[in-house]
Amino acid sequence: MPDEEPRLVDAFWNLRDDAYDHSVYWNGLTAEAIFQRLAEYVEDAEERGDPIDWIEIAARMIAWRANKGDPG
């Protein structure tokens, strides 16, 4: 069976699953903080002229929250 192409929805489910599985990392964040970081990651990709890889952005969001030294 060939590997399936990653889908946009999978990136968002990964974020949701991480927030559920590791809620301590996500508790206390405002929607503003989450969307601010998301916008920064998308802007970084656009400025580099790269296509927006939502799987990578979701992974970066998860890594951001796993870094407990980064308050948001």
N, C-alpha and C positions, 0 to 999 in steps of 0.2 A: 504494500500500500504506500503510495507516495506521501511525502510530508505535506501537510496542509499549509497553505499560505496563512500567516498571522492576519487576524482581522482586527479592525478598529475596536469592535465590541469587546474583544478579548483583553485589550489594554485596559479598558474601563472596568471590566470584571476583575482583573488582577488588582487594580487599585481598591475596589470595593472589598475584595477578599482580604487584602492586607489590612485595611482599616478594621475589619471584623476580627481577624486573627491576632492583630497586634494593636488593639484599641488604645493601649497606653501611649503609643507613639502619636496617635491622631487626636486624642481627647484634648479639648481646650483650644483647638484650632478654629479660627473663624473661616467662614466661606471666603472672605476677602483674602486671607493669608494663603489659602489653597489656590484660589484662582490667580493671585499675584504670582506665585511660583510657577504655575502652569503657563501663564503668559510669558514669563521670563524664559522658560525652556523653549517655547515655540518661537519666540523672538530670536533666541540664539541660533536656532536652526535656520530661520529665514535669513538672518544676517550673514550666515556662512554660505547661503545659497543652496543648502541641502534640502532634499525633500523632507517633509515632516514625518518622522518615524514614530508613530504613536506608541509602539511597543517599547521603544527606547525611552520615550518621555515618561511613560508609566513606570518603567524601571527606575528612572531618575527620581520620580516623585516618591517612590517607595524607599529608595536609598536615602533621600532627604529626610524622611521621617524616622528612619532607623538610626540616623545620626542624632543622638540625644543631646548633643552639645549645640544643635542648631534650633533655636526656639521658634523659628517660623519665618 
